[in-house]
């Protein structure tokens, strides 16, 4: 049976050696002396858990946790700190660490924390296998009032967050939603509170499709799309420009009062 892979990150060689000796019979252990060196190893893939000191040169534990959110958010990180239950340890938890252990390391506590972290990793892997077959649909029909927008956007982003591996993808999707809703509210429905906006969202394992339809008469969308293709700096339709730049596909219905935007996503490992 293949051993689970653990990366030990600590600038003190004696700490790395101690944990390596205690864990090597049960796990496949690798070590790194700082966060930067650890990230290089993590890029090669395959790790199931990271044990990381907070106080290190080159890249400390907090910087490492920030980098992990972008590089490998699916890998659980347990931080090691000489200041247990202190502000630094709690700060690490807020930054994404799943647990913290105080130094000097108590091997029984270390073993329990690792088993807990690996169980979480195993459950996440099973969850990701299920997400490969995910098709989730969200439907909203809301009054033409922009104070409803934050709740709609939050609901969509939260649903996509379950599968999307990149914070950048979520930010770009948020831009798309904001601009599409604002366009429908202001230009399509002319800020008329008696009209409505319909939003349909389909989330699959490789893309998010968002359709926003207003109650207005529509407009000549081809004029704007052609202008964007010719010169993005001269376009007057700011909302359409931002939607096009932050999505992979943009299409309108014939009437021009419904836009469908498609955003490809990379799912978690």
Order of alpha helices (4+ residues) and beta strands (2+ residues): beta-alpha-beta-alpha-beta-alpha-beta-alpha-beta-alpha-beta-alpha-alpha-beta-beta-alpha-alpha-beta-beta
